[in-house]
Amino acid sequence: TSILFIILIYFFAPLANLLYRGQLGVLGIYWLRLYAFSICLDHATSISIRLLDRKLEYTKLTIGEILTLLTNKTIAILLALKGFGVGSFVWGSLMGSGISFFIFSYLSPWPIGINFSISKLKRFLPFGINVQLNNLIGVANKSVVDLFVGAISGPSAVGLINWASGVRQAGLAPFEVMEKMILPVASKAQDNKQLLKQFIEKTIKLSC
């Protein structure tokens, strides 16, 4: 799926320039296409992250996320100070995603290769499709504001919107941590109905 997204972004990048009324320019289209490769790296990294989630190894997960964040932002800031402009964010993200892949692969290694099995996939499809559709709806929902603001007010306004969204998300951080824990913890407790019941009740009580 990540390769499909890269291909789609590559071909539809010029349409983004039209949407932004030519404000991206040729260089902006180039940066957008280059940035798309971070999707592939992030998807590969997510396998290690999901394995850590499944094992409830949140210490390793926290270490990996902090190292990734520091790497990404440090590279972006240094490149920005060197005058790379928008490219500093793109290269920061790409290099951060690459380093993140190696960090999480070390913390939670998995056999890298190509394998496909219909029989193994079938048992996960009913649940997996719902999860993926929920993720896609979330991405589409988040993108609507960026697309609208970008078309009306240009790329700089999108930057301000994303900055404001980041400030807002800081206050929601504790709930995001709790949300990440719900699925793996509930999965571990699914055979213990009483424990699962208590966990769900306490989660709803805390979140409300």
Secondary structure, 3 states (H helix, E strand, C coil): CHHHHHHHHHHHHHHHHHHCCCCCHHHHHHHHHHHCHHHHHHHHHHHHHHHHHHHCCHHHHHHHHHHHHHHHHHHHHHHHHCCCCHHHHHHHHHHHHHHHHHHHHHHCCCCCCCCCCHHHHHCCHHHHHHHHHHHHHHHHHHHHHHHHHHHHHCHHHHHHHHHHHHHHHHHCHHHHHHHHHHHHHHHHCCCCHHHHHHHHHHHHHHHC
